[in-house]
Amino acid sequence: FLTQELRNLLTIGLVGSLATFSIFTRESVVLLRGGHFVTGILYFFGSGFGGLLAVALGLFLGDIALKMMRY
């Protein structure tokens, strides 16, 4: 049903994303449980908002690049 390449992409992508998210969450919890409340909260929200800003910036720059390529 699925090609080997697609199976690898889905498997590696899924496992990689889960590992990345679980490590991010664990680091946040370790900081909070260790009494580093400000650092933990800044890390958690800073990473989330930083990621959203990076995506928004990438989309914005991608739009500019596409418009420049059309001329």
C-alpha positions, 0 to 999 in steps of 0.5 A: 500500500505505502512505498518504503520511502513514504513509510520511512517518512511517516515513521521517522517524522512521527517518532521524531516529532513526538520525541522533540515534543516530549523532550520540550515538555519534560524540560519545562516540567523539570524546570517548574518542579525544580522551583525555577518557575520564571525560567520554566514559564518563559521557556515554555511560552517562549518556545511556543510563541517563538515557534509561531513567530518563526513560522509566520516569518517564514510564510511572510518571507516565502510570499515575498520570494514568490512575488519576486520570482513572478516578476 
